[in-house]
Amino acid sequence: MTDLQQVAERYIAVWNENDQPARRKLIDELWAEGGRYTDPLVDAQGREAIDATIGAAQAQFPGLVFTLGPVDAHHHLARFTWDLGPAGGEALVVGFDVVAVDEDGRLASVLGFLDKVPAA
């Protein structure tokens, strides 16, 4: 059985990887080939689109880091909160994700929700 705590930790590590080739390597290892990431702002399918989505988020919030909250998991599903903010500082963005892994333990889908976003 897949360790979904570890999957969630690796998922957050991908979002924190600023080196694009290193990030893409992590994505290729963690995500299923046809994986999908959906949140209120984007619907990205496939590793290339997911990589571009993460790169765009990093460009929008330079220098900020994602921090994983508690992970609740069963079967092939996990849910967890995350924060985005300066290291050791107050979160500017707070979200909640639900992930599903395939039979190989790779991310098949991520459904993201934004609970707190900066004012425009």
Secondary structure as UniProt FT lines:
FT   HELIX           4..16
FT   HELIX           20..30
FT   STRAND          31..39
FT   TURN            40..41
FT   STRAND          42..45
FT   HELIX           47..60
FT   TURN            62..63
FT   STRAND          65..74
FT   TURN            75..76
FT   STRAND          77..85
FT   TURN            87..88
FT   STRAND          93..101
FT   TURN            103..104
FT   STRAND          107..116
//
